[in-house]
Amino acid sequence: MQTTTDKNRIAHRSPFDMAVILMLVDATLLIIWLSFTYRSLWAAHWPSYSDMVSSLSQPSAWLRWLLGDISEVAFYKHEFASIGLLAGAYLAYWANRTGRAWQGFSIAYGTGLWPWLITSSLLGLLLSNVLWGWTVTATSWQPTFAAFVSLPAAMVLMFGRGWKVTINGAIMGAVLVTPMCLLIVNYLCNPLGLPAVIGNVLGMAVASVVAFLLCRYRPGLMKSEQSVIPPAKSPAPVTKAPDYGVVWSLRRVLADFSEAPFFGNELASLGLLLGVLLAYAMNPISPAYGSGLLLHIIAAQALSSAIGVLVWRRQWMLRGWYPTYVPLVSVVPAAILTHGGSGLVIASSALLGALIAPPLACAIAKRLPADMHTYIGNVLSMAISTLLIVPLIGVLIAE
């Protein structure tokens, strides 16, 4: 009689698995090649970022903005990157459900909650744009993306599956997180000349604390008969402990690119990166807010994660998870968009971010009440680290 383990082993060796792996490799090589060659031939085939924001009254431009919000947390802001992220994440979820050997780190920390998590995040994003999309103009960027990478997903991870959790989490994200981010960005960051990411993540933190306090005193908001409270940040159960060697480190660096939306998976990250590189091949001033600095941002993000994984390898071994992704979606891209893509800015932002942001996030998370998701510590670390490091880099490059 064939056991489940035997079936999984057969599945791991199947021609289908090899075909999927080869297709992923081929797509990666093709898109990287397109990104670095003949860009001028592609540039006229896709609108730039400025084209999009100058025509937001048109449904197609609004749809591009909405889709771009899905990849905004990585500072890519492009529909191709967003579609790639979602496609890669779904592939990772399917591979996890079917026991594929190439699934990578189990998506959504092995909780099995990814379908509920992504549903709540997307509902929160859609509702945020419906409620607050009017604030966006051709000259006024606004953080309509904030609900997608914050409270809705955290609520699902804290309180488990079920439509009550999913829908209420989405509503809280739209009515608490997004307006809080709007207030801080427009009335604190913009007047003081601070990077907008500080307002984004600070708004996420403040609104999330309010939301979890509401759940503490009104438990009926999230209580569900089907609720299962999984670990907020833990790896999936494995039969063999990772060796934390070179291959694991490279995989971890890649997975960090999709950690902010609570995916933490290499396939999701690969989809994100392939999508944004395709966008860059089509028009270099379409992703990354039309800055033309996309490749600088990606290089610095990878360097920051690599330094973090190397320096904090012992913490990964002891804890099973460590927030090395934190500077990747805060300090590093903010520094490059503020100070340019010089080698000094890339190296200093990656190094300082990797050394300061992860342990700060961990220290804050330790002090949070048990009924609040630890991501609050991560976003607070993003705000503090960016506030400290970005001005410091300005001083360094001025000397």
N, C-alpha and C positions, 0 to 999 in steps of 0.2 A: 504493500500500500504506500502511495506517495504522500509524504508529509508536506506541511506548508513550507518547511525549510528547504526541502528538495525542490519544490516548485519555484521558490525564490531563486535558488541556485541556477535552475534551468533558465529562468527569466533573465538573470544577470548575464548569461552567456549567449542570449538569443541574437540572431542577426539583426533584429529590430533595434536592439540596444546599440549595436555597432553602427547601424545606419544613422541613428539619432546623433551619436557622438561625432561621426564624420560630417554630418550636415552642419552641426554647430561649429566645428573647426573650419569648414569651408566658408560658412557665412562670416565667421570672424575674420578670416584672412581677406576675403573679398571686400568687406566693408572697410577694414583698415587700409587696404590698398586704394580704394576709392577716396578715402579721406585725405590721402597725401598726394594724389595725382589728379591732374586735369580738373581741379576744382573750378577753374574759370568756365569750363564747359557746362558745369552743372548749375552755376550760381543763378542763372536766369530762370531756372525751373522751379524754384520754390521761394515764396515771399520771405523777406527779412523780418526781424523782430519789429522794427519800426513800421513796416507795412501793416503788420498785425494790429499794433496798438493804435495806429492812425485810422483804422477802419473798424473799430469795435462795434459800431452800430450795425454792421453786417453780420448775419447769423454765422457765416463761415469763420469770420475772425473771432467772434465770441466763442465758437466751438473750439478753435485753436487755443484760445486763452484757457478755457476750462480744461481741456486735455493737458495743456502745458503745466497746469497746477499740480498734476500728479508727479511730475519730475522736478518741480520747483525746489524741493528740499535740498537737492544736490546742486542747485544753482544752474540747472540746464534749461529749464523752462521751454520745452519743445514737445510737440505731440508725438514725434517719432520715438523720443526717449521714453515717454510715458507708455506708449503702446508696447515698446520693447520690455519695459519693466513688468507690466501686467502679463504679457505673454510668457516671459521667463518665469515669473512667479507661479503662474498656472501650471507650467510644465514641471516645476519643482514640486508643486503640491501633488500632481498626478503621479510623479515618480515616487514620491514618498508613500502615497496610498498603495501603489503597486509593488513597493519594495525594490525599486531599481537601485543598482549599485552606484549609478552616476548621479543620484539625487543631490549630493552635496550635503551641507549642513541642513538639517531638517527645518523646513520653512516654519516661521512663526514659533520657533523654539520647541518644535516637536509637540505642541499642544493639540494639534489637529483642528485648531480653531480658525485657520486661514480663511475659509469661505465666509464665516461670520465677520471676521476682522475686516476683510476687504469690502464686504457689503456695507458695513457700518461706516467705514472710511469714505467710500464713494458717495453714499447718501449724505454724509456730512459735508462733503465737498460740493455736491450739487446744491444743497440747501444754502450753503454759504454764498455761492455765486448768485443764487436767486435773491437772497436777502441783501447782500452787500456788493453785488457786481456794479451797481450804479456809482460806486465811489471811484472806479477805475476810469481814467481818461488817457489820452495820448501822452500827456506829460506827467501823469500821476500814477505811479505803480502802487498797488495795494496788496496786502497779504491774504488774498482770498483762498490761498492754498492751505492755510494753517490747520484747518480741521482734518485734512487728509492724513496728517502725520502726527496726530496728537491724541486728544481725548477719546474719540470714538474707538480707536484700536486699543487704547489702554483700558477702556471700560470692558471690552470683550475679553481681554487677557485677564482682567481681575475677576470678572463676574461670570464668565463662561458663555456658552451658546444660548440661543433663544432670541426670538424677535423683540421681546421687551428690551433686553439689553442692547441689541443691535440698533433699534430705532431710537431709543432714548439717548444712547451714546451719540448717535448722529445729530440729534436735535441739540444736545448740550454743546457739541462741538461748534455748531453753527451759531447758536445764540449766546455762547459764553466765550469761546476761544477766539473766533474771528473778530468780533467787535473789540475785545480787549487788545488784540494785536493792532487793530486799526488805531485805537486811541494812543497806544504807546509809540507806534511808528510815527504817527502824524503830529503828536503833541509833545513828544520827547526827543525821539531820534532825529527827525528832520530839522527841528529848530536848533538842536545842538550839533548837527553835522555828524551824528553817529551812524555807523553801519546799520541798515534796516534789520539785519538779522538779529541784532540785540533786541529790538522791539518784538520781532516775531517770536523768539524763544521765551522771552520774558513774559509775553502775553500768554503763551501756552502754559507756562508754569503757574502764573497767578490764577488763570481761569480753571486750570485743572485742580488746584487746591480747593477752590470754591466748589467745584463739581463734586469732589470726593467728600467734602464736608456735608454737602446736601445729601449725598448717599448715606453718610453716617447717621444723620438725624432723620432722614426719610428713606429707610431701607427698601420700602416698597417700590422705589424708582427702578431698582435693578434686580430685586429679588425675583428669582424664577425657579420653577420646579426643576428645570433641566440644568440649572446653573452648576457649573463645576469650576472651582477656583484653582487654576493651574499656577505653577510658578511663574512669576512675572518675567523673569529673565533667567532661563536655565536651558542648557542644551538638551537635545532629545536623548532618551535612553539609548545606549549603544552596547553592543556585545563585546566590543574590544576598545579599550581606551586609546585615544589618539596618541601618536608619538611626539606631537608638537615639533616635528622636524621641518625641513625645508618645504616639502610639498604641503603639509598642513598650513604652514605660515603663508604661502602663496595663496592657498584657497581662502584663508582667513582675511587676507588683504582684499581679495575680490569680494568676499561676502560683506565686508564693511560698507561697500557702496550702496547696498540695499538694506542696511540696518535701520536707518531712520524711519522708514515706514513699517518697521517691525517685521520685516521679512527675513533678513540675515541669511541670505542664500546666494550661492555663486551663480546659479542659473538666472535668478532674478537680476542680479548685478550685471551679468553678461548681456542680458536683453537690454537693460538700461544703457549700458555703454555702447553696444552696437547700434542702438537706436539713435543716440546722440551723435555718434560718429557718422552715421548715414546722413543725419541732418546737416552736419558740418560739411560733408561731401557735396550735398545739394546746394548749400549756401552758407559759407563760413560766418556770416553775420546774422544768421537766423537763431541759433541756440545761444545760451548764456547772455541773454538780454542784448544781443547784437554787439557785444564787446569785442568779438574776434579773439578772445582769450580762452576759448574752450580747452585747447590742448594744454595750455599752461595750467589751467585749473585741474584737469584730470591728472596731469603729471604730479602736481603738488599734493593732490588728494591721495594718490597711490603712495607717494613718498611718506606722507604723514602717517598713514595707516601702517606702512611697513616699519617705520621707526617705532610706532606704538606697540605693534605686535612683538617686535624684537626686544624692546626695553621692558615691556610688561608681560613677557612670556611666562614668568613665574606666577604672576597673578592669574593668567589664563589657566595654568595648570592647577592652581589651588582652588579657584572659584568656579571653573567651568565656563565662565563668561566674564568679559571685562570690556568697558566702554571705549575701546580704541577708535571707534567710529566718530566720536564726538567732534574732534577738530576737523574731520573731513567735510562736515556739513555746516561748519560755522567759521572758525578762525581762518582756515586756509583760503576758501573762496572769497571771503570778505576782504582779506588782505590783498589778494590779487586784483580784485575789482576796484579796490581803493588806491593801491600803490603801483599797479602794473604788474607785468609778468616777468620781471627781471630775475636772474638766477638768485640774487640775494633775497628777494621777496619770497620766492618759492622755497628756498632752503630754510630761511629763518622762520617762516610761518609754519612749515611742516615740522621743524624741530621743536620749536617752542610749544606749538599746539599739542604735539604728541607727548611732551614731557609734563605739561601742566594740566590739560583738560581732562584726561581720563581719571587720574587719581582724585582730582577735585570733584568730578561727578560721582565717583564711588564714595567719597567722604560725605557728600551731601545726602546721597541716597541712603546711607546707613542711618542717618538721623531722622528720616521720614517716618511717620506713623505707619504701622503695618497695613492700614486700610487705604494707603495712597500708593499708586504705582511708582516704581523707582525711576521711571523715565523722567519724572519731575526733576530729580537730581541731575540727570543728563542735560536737560535743556537749561537749567540754571547754570550749570558749568559752561555751556556754550555762551551764555550771555556774559558771564564774568570773564571768561578767557578771552573772548573777542574784545571786550572793553579794555582789557589789560594789554593784549598782545598787538592789536592792530595799530594803536598810537605808538607803541614802542618800535615797531618796524618802521613807521614813518620817521622816527628819530634816527634810526640806524641808517636808512638810505639817504638821509639829509646830510650826514657827516662826510 
